[in-house]
Amino acid sequence: MSNYTMQKIENLVCSVVNEVLNDGADVLPSDVYDGKKNIPFKRAVARNVIFVTMHNCYGFTYQVIGQRADMDERSGMRCVRKFNDFIEYDAAYRDIASLLSKRLDEIYGE
């Protein structure tokens, strides 16, 4: 069940990121966890948003998220912290969060 949920989150977030950040190559759920350093901006944003969504909306622990991404759990925490910092002053992050919230509301009818 959790693998299915994680795949759904990855698909949803990648589609939202590609829609908002429409320049450059699309980020795909299959390659969102590829690379450790100097990864493309869209992939970094998608990864941050996926981790925030998994943790804050679905309650996955950082340990589970780290296992999924083949990363240390502290790296997952750093991604979440980056998202929370950037959403305050970066329009792209705000737009992504807003559109993702709308999509989640459509799915869950809230």
Secondary structure as UniProt FT lines:
FT   HELIX           2..20
FT   HELIX           29..31
FT   TURN            32..33
FT   HELIX           41..52
FT   HELIX           53..57
FT   HELIX           62..69
FT   HELIX           73..86
FT   TURN            87..89
FT   HELIX           91..108
//
